[in-house]
Amino acid sequence: MLIVLPPSEGKAALGDGPALDLPQLSFSSLNASREIVLDSLGALCEGAEAQVVLGLSPGQLGEIGKNQTLRTAPTLKAADLYTGVLYENLGLASLSHEASGRAAESLLIFSGLWGLLRITDRVPPYRLSMGVKLPSLGGLGSYWRRSITPVLDAEPGLVVDLRSSTYAAAWRPGDRAVTVRVLRDGKVVSHMAKATRGAIARSLLEEGADPRTPGELAKILDHLGHSVTLEPPPSGRGSWTLSVKV
């Protein structure tokens, strides 16, 4: 089973480890693409367009400086980097020893800068959403899809897709995937969805679950106390949809 996650806008402010070492990151076949994005982002942050292209408010201009020192800044594990609502509810630091081992193998984080990360990968704090269009590369979702697709298509197992739509653009896993959406009073919710997705990932990891089919996943989550409904891909194409009622 693979559990695929978005990153979060909220991140730790500083790293505490050695500088970036690209060859040490997971999925080394992505390193050439990572180098290109690093160079493109660095060039952008030297000019006047960075604030607009990156979608920064006046209070976030310090993010530009972080992006200019990515190759030399202290790093930290991805498990400690992301601090948003999904990650708060996932609670990586408080997982049991066994669940932490499963998280290191099963969790994949999509990133506009790094493409893919495992939670053990060390990177510096940065600012670059998958929704950004870098002047020299275009939309990052399309850019990364070319590199990520052959890598993850070769990975076996059911895919539990907890990504937002922005990050889903970087890989389309098809009918071996289950996209999780969150409903309240019959309507899709967004902010609460992050908390629910984090809780679902945590419960699967702590349970030691390894579902092989969408139906098995739905049964496991029902057993774990989640109210779920499973729907097949529309017209037999695309991912399954698992609706979670909150």
C-alpha positions as CSV (number, residue, x, y, z in Angstrom):
1,M,0.0,0.0,0.0
2,L,1.1,3.5,-0.8
3,I,-0.3,6.5,1.0
4,V,0.3,9.6,-1.1
5,L,0.1,13.0,0.6
6,P,0.3,16.7,-0.3
7,P,2.9,18.8,1.5
8,S,1.7,21.7,3.6
9,E,2.1,25.4,3.3
10,G,3.0,25.5,7.0
11,K,6.6,24.4,7.6
12,A,9.2,24.4,10.3
13,A,11.2,27.7,10.1
14,L,14.7,26.2,10.3
15,G,16.6,23.0,9.7
16,D,19.1,21.6,12.1
17,G,21.1,19.3,10.0
18,P,23.7,19.2,7.1
19,A,23.1,21.0,3.8
20,L,21.1,19.5,1.0
21,D,22.6,16.3,-0.5
22,L,20.5,15.5,-3.6
23,P,22.1,12.1,-4.2
24,Q,20.8,11.0,-0.7
25,L,17.2,11.7,-1.5
26,S,14.8,8.9,-2.4
27,F,13.9,8.4,-6.0
28,S,17.3,9.4,-7.4
29,S,15.9,9.2,-11.0
30,L,14.2,12.5,-10.2
31,N,17.4,14.3,-9.4
32,A,17.9,15.8,-12.8
33,S,14.4,17.3,-12.7
34,R,15.1,18.5,-9.1
35,E,18.2,20.3,-10.3
36,I,16.3,22.1,-13.0
37,V,13.5,23.2,-10.6
38,L,16.1,24.4,-8.1
39,D,17.9,26.5,-10.7
40,S,14.7,27.9,-12.1
41,L,13.4,28.8,-8.7
42,G,16.7,30.4,-7.7
43,A,16.7,32.5,-10.9
44,L,13.1,33.6,-10.2
45,C,13.9,34.7,-6.6
46,E,16.7,36.9,-7.9
47,G,14.2,39.1,-9.8
48,A,11.2,41.3,-9.1
49,E,8.5,38.8,-10.2
50,A,9.1,36.3,-7.3
51,Q,6.3,37.7,-5.0
52,V,3.7,37.5,-7.7
53,V,4.7,34.2,-9.2
54,L,4.9,32.5,-5.8
55,G,1.7,34.0,-4.6
56,L,3.3,35.6,-1.5
57,S,1.7,38.3,0.7
58,P,3.9,41.2,2.0
59,G,4.3,39.3,5.2
60,Q,5.7,36.3,3.5
61,L,8.6,37.9,1.6
62,G,11.1,36.2,3.8
63,E,10.3,33.0,1.9
64,I,12.1,34.4,-1.1
65,G,15.3,34.6,0.9
66,K,14.9,30.9,2.0
67,N,14.5,29.9,-1.7
68,Q,17.8,31.7,-2.5
69,T,19.8,29.5,-0.1
70,L,18.3,26.1,-0.6
71,R,21.6,24.4,-1.5
72,T,23.4,25.6,1.6
73,A,20.7,25.9,4.2
74,P,20.4,23.4,7.1
75,T,18.0,20.6,6.4
76,L,15.6,18.5,8.4
77,K,13.6,15.3,7.8
78,A,10.4,15.7,5.8
79,A,8.6,14.1,8.8
80,D,9.6,17.3,10.8
81,L,9.3,19.8,8.0
82,Y,5.6,19.9,7.3
83,T,3.4,21.4,10.1
84,G,-0.1,21.9,8.5
85,V,-3.4,20.5,9.7
86,L,-3.0,17.1,7.9
87,Y,0.4,16.6,9.5
88,E,-0.8,17.6,12.9
89,N,-3.5,14.9,12.8
90,L,-1.2,12.4,11.2
91,G,1.1,12.9,14.2
92,L,4.3,11.3,12.9
93,A,6.3,12.0,16.0
94,S,3.9,10.1,18.2
95,L,3.4,7.0,16.1
96,S,4.3,3.7,17.6
97,H,7.7,2.2,16.6
98,E,6.0,-0.3,14.3
99,A,3.8,2.4,12.7
100,S,6.8,4.6,12.2
101,G,8.5,1.9,10.2
102,R,5.4,1.4,8.1
103,A,5.2,5.2,7.6
104,A,8.8,5.3,6.3
105,E,7.9,2.7,3.7
106,S,4.3,3.7,2.8
107,L,4.1,7.5,2.9
108,L,5.0,9.5,-0.2
109,I,4.9,13.3,-0.1
110,F,4.4,15.2,-3.4
111,S,6.3,18.5,-3.6
112,G,6.5,21.3,-6.2
113,L,10.2,21.5,-5.6
114,W,11.4,17.9,-4.9
115,G,8.7,16.0,-6.9
116,L,8.5,13.1,-4.3
117,L,9.8,12.7,-0.8
118,R,9.8,10.0,1.8
119,I,9.5,11.2,5.4
120,T,13.1,10.3,6.1
121,D,14.5,12.5,3.3
122,R,16.3,15.7,4.5
123,V,15.5,19.0,2.8
124,P,15.6,22.6,3.8
125,P,12.4,24.7,4.4
126,Y,11.2,26.2,1.1
127,R,8.3,27.8,-0.6
128,L,7.0,26.4,-3.9
129,S,3.5,25.1,-4.5
130,M,2.7,22.6,-7.3
131,G,0.3,25.1,-8.6
132,V,3.0,27.6,-9.5
133,K,4.0,28.3,-13.1
134,L,7.7,28.9,-13.1
135,P,8.6,31.2,-16.0
136,S,11.1,28.8,-17.6
137,L,9.2,25.6,-16.9
138,G,5.5,26.3,-16.9
139,G,3.0,24.6,-14.6
140,L,4.8,22.3,-12.1
141,G,2.0,19.7,-12.1
142,S,2.6,19.0,-15.8
143,Y,6.4,19.3,-15.4
144,W,6.6,16.7,-12.6
145,R,4.1,14.3,-14.2
146,R,6.5,13.4,-16.9
147,S,9.2,12.4,-14.4
148,I,7.0,11.0,-11.6
149,T,4.7,8.8,-13.7
150,P,7.2,6.1,-14.7
151,V,8.6,6.0,-11.2
152,L,5.3,5.5,-9.4
153,D,3.7,3.4,-12.1
154,A,6.4,0.8,-11.3
155,E,5.5,0.8,-7.6
156,P,3.2,-2.0,-6.7
157,G,0.1,-2.0,-4.4
158,L,-3.1,-0.1,-3.7
159,V,-2.8,3.7,-3.6
160,V,-4.6,5.6,-0.9
161,D,-4.7,9.1,-2.4
162,L,-4.9,11.9,0.2
163,R,-3.7,14.7,-2.1
164,S,-5.4,17.9,-2.9
165,S,-6.3,18.5,-6.6
166,T,-3.3,20.7,-7.2
167,Y,-0.9,17.8,-6.3
168,A,-3.1,15.2,-7.9
169,A,-2.1,16.7,-11.3
170,A,1.4,15.4,-10.9
171,W,0.4,11.7,-11.1
172,R,-2.8,9.9,-12.1
173,P,-2.6,6.4,-10.7
174,G,-5.8,5.1,-12.3
175,D,-8.1,2.5,-11.0
176,R,-5.6,1.0,-8.5
177,A,-6.1,4.2,-6.5
178,V,-8.7,5.3,-4.0
179,T,-9.2,9.1,-3.7
180,V,-10.4,10.1,-0.3
181,R,-12.9,13.0,-0.1
182,V,-14.6,14.3,3.1
183,L,-18.3,15.1,3.3
184,R,-20.3,17.0,5.9
185,D,-24.1,17.1,5.5
186,G,-23.6,15.7,2.0
187,K,-21.2,18.5,0.9
188,V,-17.5,18.3,0.2
189,V,-15.5,20.2,2.8
190,S,-11.9,21.4,2.5
191,H,-10.3,22.5,5.8
192,M,-11.8,19.7,7.8
193,A,-10.8,17.3,5.0
194,K,-7.1,17.9,5.9
195,A,-7.7,16.8,9.5
196,T,-9.7,13.8,8.5
197,R,-7.2,12.7,5.9
198,G,-4.4,12.9,8.5
199,A,-6.4,10.9,10.9
200,I,-7.2,8.2,8.3
201,A,-3.5,7.9,7.4
202,R,-2.6,7.6,11.1
203,S,-5.2,4.9,11.8
204,L,-4.1,2.8,8.8
205,L,-0.4,3.0,9.9
206,E,-1.2,2.2,13.5
207,E,-3.5,-0.7,12.5
208,G,-0.8,-2.2,10.3
209,A,-3.4,-2.4,7.5
210,D,-2.3,-3.5,4.1
211,P,-5.4,-3.6,1.9
212,R,-5.0,-5.0,-1.6
213,T,-8.3,-3.7,-3.1
214,P,-10.5,-0.6,-2.7
215,G,-13.1,-2.9,-1.1
216,E,-10.7,-4.1,1.5
217,L,-9.7,-0.5,2.3
218,A,-13.3,0.5,2.9
219,K,-13.9,-2.5,5.2
220,I,-10.8,-1.7,7.2
221,L,-11.7,2.0,7.6
222,D,-15.3,1.1,8.6
223,H,-13.8,-1.3,11.2
224,L,-11.7,1.5,12.5
225,G,-14.7,3.7,13.1
226,H,-14.9,5.8,10.0
227,S,-18.2,6.2,8.2
228,V,-17.3,5.6,4.5
229,T,-18.9,5.0,1.1
230,L,-17.0,3.6,-1.8
231,E,-17.8,4.5,-5.4
232,P,-16.2,2.9,-8.5
233,P,-14.4,5.0,-11.2
234,P,-16.8,6.9,-13.4
235,S,-17.3,5.1,-16.7
236,G,-14.8,2.5,-15.5
237,R,-11.9,5.0,-15.7
238,G,-9.8,6.9,-13.2
239,S,-9.6,6.3,-9.5
240,W,-12.2,5.0,-7.0
241,T,-13.7,7.5,-4.6
242,L,-14.0,6.9,-0.9
243,S,-16.3,9.4,0.8
244,V,-15.8,9.9,4.5
245,K,-18.7,11.4,6.5
246,V,-17.7,13.7,9.4
